[in-house]
Amino acid sequence: MEFGLFVQGYVGKRAETDPLAEHKALMEETEYVIQADKSGFKYAWASEHHFLEEYSHLSASDVFLGYLAHATERIHLGSGIFNPLAQVNHPVKVAEKVAMLDHLSEGRFEFGSGRGAGSHEILGFLPGITDMNHTKEIWEETIAEFPKMWLQEEYEGFQGKHWQLPPRKVFPKPYGASHPAMWYAAGSPSSYAMAAKKGLGVLGFSVQKVSDMEWVLEQYKTAIRDAEPVGDFVNDNVMVTSTAICAETHEEAVRIAVNGGLNYLQSLVFRYHDTFPRPEGIPEWPEVLPDYTEEIIELLIAEELMICGDPDEVTRQCKRWEQAGADQLSFGLPIGISPEDTLTTIRLIGEHVIPKIDTDPVHRTTRMRQAATG
């Protein structure tokens, strides 16, 4: 199992007291990715969200990733996601950005796509729609066009229901042979199955316990055997996300978690991702979850809903995801803790956890891309 980092420009409540909170959040997260590169993480994923106050201010993630392409050396940089709906980003401009980032990173880019966070974001670009699943139709007609834009000398053009383009040569072409690995952000079991059918890797951003995800991962692995890939190769890959806090001792990790503002972050998740099923006990916004105590943090650890502890504990917790069938475990880092504690988490995981689990020096997607070209 490989390891990644997930960043999204989470500002939270600190903007109430710090006028530079937004700037600091974005700059701190660049440092987290740079440290993850040095610490042996293989992937860093950057979100694309719009209008989501406090929750995510990382809207122009292509610019963010372009900076990181120059600031890092080995880590793969992924869009988690680029939104390819024509009303948000015209598909040909998405194809151009992906290929450009592939060049700037010299083959280290990963193309993740999706349909937007929820009604607040979607209705900003598609006002008036009443069914949020309408975005699926737009995404479905678009996703298979990207490999054609990258690999055809002159793209044959497209006349669809939601966007059109006459035949054109699309530049730049990707770096080297084939194209970056393609992923889909999935929040439900049916989305995993759909991604598998199309030969796409899954970015599993939904937060569930390991035991609840095992059967979903197994279904994906079964379905992808019969994939009809929209791209040049099958990206047999599932990334799952989890909060991670690692410290020298269990007690210190729990203390950091208690002060991490995790309750507020979780409340914002369901404020904006209103297409997700709302678990029992999650209040409707503007009511928020109560502050997490040490007892709640210990319960979340026991229920396998977060990764938290000393390096040995974190290693055991990560291995549970590997046993469940995850190909990559990507960590979201709570912004409520200090940058020093966050960097410590990254360093400790890089020093003590990754070497015990990920012993392959080559990225999984690199092997797939190379195999596609013989």
Secondary structure by P-SEA (a helix, b strand, c coil): cccbbbbccccccccccccaaaaaaaaaaaaaaaaaaaacccbbbbbbbccccccccccaaaaaaaaaaaacccbbbbccccccccccccaaaaaaaaaaaaaaacccbbbbbbccccaaaaaaccccccccaaaaaaaaacccaaaaaaccccccccccccccccccccccccccccccbbbbbcccaaaaaaaaaabbbbbcccccccccaaaaaaaaaaaaccccccccccccbbbbbbbbbbcccaaaaaaaaaacaaaaaaaaaaaccccccccccccccccccccccaaaaaaaaaacccccccaaaaaaaaaaaaaacccbbbbbbbccccaaaaaaaaaaaacccccccccccccaaaaaaaaaac
